[in-house]
């Protein structure tokens, strides 16, 4: 029998597992770290993926402007990558964006091929001043950012 992946809104009971997934990426320098406290404060922005009731992935959606949201903290636990879980998380987050009447969804990423496969296109990060002023000013990579910006129009 094939394992079933389900995506749902995250709850406070998920914070510890979210923290560990995100921390694994943060230690590699490929995702911004999130504290337990921050995760509790922002839990309503997170979704999780479960495979046979085991939490194996996460992502969040943050509003940057009236028509723009960002996918953040998109990660899959080791041993579960390459099984379509990330695509299901992105599709769920896109559904949330549509329900908010958002027409643009962006991400800064090192996983360009993944986002291209999911319908995003490459764009210059400079077209997102909302992101720069909200987050980049606090990032240690601000002046040497090597992430790639991707965008998908939902209209």
Residue pairs with C-beta under 8 A, 6 or more apart in sequence:
3 51
3 52
4 51
4 52
5 49
5 50
5 51
5 56
5 83
5 84
5 85
5 88
6 49
6 50
7 47
7 48
7 49
7 50
7 88
7 89
7 91
7 92
8 47
8 48
8 50
9 44
9 46
9 47
9 48
10 18
10 43
10 46
10 47
10 48
10 58
11 43
12 40
12 43
14 43
14 46
14 48
14 55
14 58
15 36
15 39
15 40
15 43
16 36
17 48
17 55
17 58
18 34
18 39
18 46
18 48
18 55
18 58
18 73
19 34
19 35
19 36
19 39
21 55
21 57
21 58
21 75
21 76
21 77
22 31
22 33
22 34
22 39
22 58
22 73
22 75
23 33
24 75
24 77
24 78
25 31
25 75
26 32
26 33
26 34
30 110
31 73
31 75
32 72
32 73
32 135
32 139
34 42
34 73
39 46
42 60
45 60
45 61
45 62
45 72
46 58
46 59
46 60
46 73
47 58
47 59
47 60
47 61
47 89
47 92
47 93
47 96
48 55
48 57
48 58
49 55
49 56
49 57
49 58
49 76
49 85
49 88
49 89
50 56
51 80
51 83
51 85
55 77
56 76
56 77
56 80
56 85
57 74
57 75
57 76
57 77
57 80
57 85
57 86
57 89
58 73
58 74
58 75
58 89
59 71
59 72
59 73
59 74
59 75
59 89
59 90
59 92
59 93
60 71
60 72
60 73
60 74
60 93
61 69
61 70
61 71
61 72
61 93
61 96
61 97
61 105
62 69
62 70
62 72
63 69
63 100
63 102
64 70
64 106
64 128
64 130
64 131
64 134
65 130
67 102
67 103
67 104
68 102
68 104
68 105
68 106
68 128
68 130
69 97
69 100
69 102
69 104
69 105
69 106
70 105
70 106
70 107
70 108
70 131
71 90
71 93
71 105
71 106
71 107
72 107
74 86
74 89
74 90
74 107
74 109
76 85
76 86
86 114
87 117
87 118
90 115
90 118
91 118
93 105
94 105
94 152
94 154
97 105
97 154
98 154
102 154
103 153
103 154
103 155
104 151
104 152
104 153
104 154
105 151
105 152
105 154
106 123
106 128
106 131
106 149
106 150
106 151
106 152
107 115
107 120
107 149
107 150
108 125
108 131
108 145
108 147
108 148
108 149
108 150
109 115
109 147
109 148
109 150
110 146
110 147
110 148
112 122
112 148
112 150
115 150
115 152
116 122
116 150
118 152
119 152
120 150
120 151
120 152
121 150
121 151
121 152
122 148
122 149
122 150
123 149
123 150
123 151
124 149
125 131
125 132
125 145
125 147
125 148
125 149
126 132
127 149
127 151
128 149
136 142
136 145
139 145
141 147
